[in-house]
């Protein structure tokens, strides 16, 4: 939701699913350039393949990035228009 694109690589749905199953992801796509390191840290911890190493719901809720977001006023949150275009392209490709 932050970038409108999943961090999993692949040119087809099968390749993307394979990346998900392998736990292979990357934030190297330019759409991730404006996403904070703190947000990427949260995502990485949520994508941890080992369940005992992955954040619990409570740990995710208490992550500094989430805590900063919940304290913002609604009008302060900016979502780039490209994010919506990316999401729409992804939905149309499935």
SVG drawing of the C-alpha trace seen along z (x, -y; Angstrom):
<svg xmlns="http://www.w3.org/2000/svg" viewBox="-8 -18 26 39">
<polyline fill="none" stroke="black" stroke-width="0.4" points="0.0,0.0 2.9,-2.4 4.2,-2.2 1.4,-0.6 3.7,2.3 4.6,5.4 8.3,5.8 8.4,9.2 9.9,9.4 8.6,11.3 7.3,10.6 4.3,12.9 2.0,13.9 3.8,17.3 7.2,15.6 5.8,13.2 4.3,16.1 7.6,18.0 9.3,14.9 6.8,14.8 7.3,18.5 11.1,18.0 10.8,14.9 12.7,13.1 11.9,9.4 13.6,6.1 13.0,2.4 15.2,1.5 12.3,0.5 12.2,-3.3 8.7,-3.3 10.3,-2.5 12.7,-5.5 10.3,-7.8 9.3,-5.2 11.1,-5.8 13.8,-3.4 11.6,-3.0 8.6,-1.9 10.8,0.5 12.1,1.9 8.5,2.6 7.7,4.3 10.9,6.4 10.0,7.5 6.5,8.4 7.8,10.4 10.2,12.5 9.8,16.2 10.5,17.7 7.3,17.3 9.2,17.1 11.3,14.2 8.3,12.3 6.7,9.5 3.5,10.3 0.5,8.0 1.3,6.2 5.0,5.7 3.9,4.4 1.4,2.0 4.2,0.8 6.7,0.3 7.9,-3.3 6.6,-3.9 3.1,-2.8 3.2,-4.9 4.2,-8.0 1.5,-7.4 -1.3,-6.9 -0.4,-10.3 -0.7,-12.2 -3.8,-14.1 -5.7,-12.6 -4.8,-15.6 -1.1,-15.2 -0.8,-11.9 0.3,-12.2 -0.2,-9.4 1.4,-10.0 -1.0,-9.6 1.5,-7.0 0.7,-4.7 -2.9,-4.5 -1.9,-3.9 0.5,-1.2 -2.3,0.5 -4.7,0.3 -2.1,1.8 -1.4,4.6 -5.1,5.4 -5.6,5.4 -2.8,7.9 -4.1,10.4"/>
</svg>
